[in-house]
Amino acid sequence: MERLQLAESSLEHTYNTISELTSYLKGVEKELSETREDTRKSEIVSELRSKEYNLLFHGLPLESPEETLEQSEHVIRSFLTNPLRYSEADFAKISFANVHRLPKHKSALQLSNSTSSQAPATVVKFVKIIDKNMVFKLAPRARQFRKNITKHLPRFMQEQSKTLLKKASKHFTSGKRIRWKLEGGDYCFYVNGERVFPD
């Protein structure tokens, strides 16, 4: 009888120890998950800040198959002054820190034959944020020429924006106003004060 009681006591102690360890491990897993999420958001926000002065120009044809940095800048300046009609006097005051095409597989570049639909987007880094904001206002006019000017978001947010655009189009067609916002490490929009995140 005494041996049975000792065995039961030992089993109960083992069960309690396992329960405590299970609870502890769940807590550790939760902390690790939160740490990973905080790290991910911190990295995204850091990348976002590094691209704060950038704009992406989509749909502009290559000046040559092996376009140089100077040619890329010439393409941008030509596009902004004609057809977008940005004042040449004002544009002369704008300084670019850097202008280059986004990398693309060589095979895709060969297939493009310098067509605007296949040419990689051009990254423009502005020296002054005020200049970037002024040029960004030309985005609606650029769409009239089947070109696009967008903010240079981290890849993760670019994927989020694609998902959100599908959701946003439903609200657009019903005449609702949408306000886009970057919150923490996520891209979202608001409709009538309600926040919409990507799936």
C-alpha positions, 0 to 999 in steps of 0.5 A, a space after each residue: 500500500 505504501 509503495 502504491 502511495 509513493 508511486 502515485 505521489 511520484 506520478 503526481 509530481 511528474 505530472 505537475 512538473 510536465 504541466 509547469 514545463 509545458 506552461 513555461 515553454 508556451 510562454 517562451 514560444 509566445 515571447 519568441 514570436 513577439 520578439 520575431 514580430 517586433 524584429 520584423 516590424 523594426 526591419 521594415 520600418 528601418 527599410 522604409 526610412 531608408 527609402 523615404 526620399 525615393 520614388 519609383 517610376 514605372 513604365 518608362 522605356 529604356 533609352 538603350 538595352 544597356 542603359 547607363 545611369 546618366 541615360 536613366 536620369 535623362 529618361 526621368 528628366 525628359 518624362 517629367 518636363 514632357 509630357 508631364 509639363 513640370 516647369 523647367 525653371 522649377 525642375 532645374 532646382 531639383 537635385 537627384 541623389 541617385 537614379 537607377 533602374 531596378 535590377 531585372 533578369 537579363 533574359 527579361 531585359 532582352 525580351 523587353 526590346 526597350 518597351 515601356 511595359 517590360 522595362 524595369 522601374 526606375 528608382 529616383 532618390 531626391 536630395 530634398 523631401 519637398 522636391 520628392 513630394 512635389 513630383 509625387 503630386 504628378 502621379 495622377 497625370 502620369 497615369 494618363 500616359 499609362 505610366 505610374 509614380 509610386 512610393 518606394 515601399 519595402 518588398 513586404 509592403 509592396 505585396 501588402 499593397 497589391 492585396 489591399 488594392 483589390 479590397 480598395 477597388 470595391 470601396 472605390 466603386 461604391 464611392 467611398 473615400 479611402 485614406 492610405 496609411 503606413 502603421 508600424 510595419 504594415 500598410 493599410 487603409 481607412 474607410 469611414 474611420 475603419 482600418 483595413 489590413 491585408 489578409 
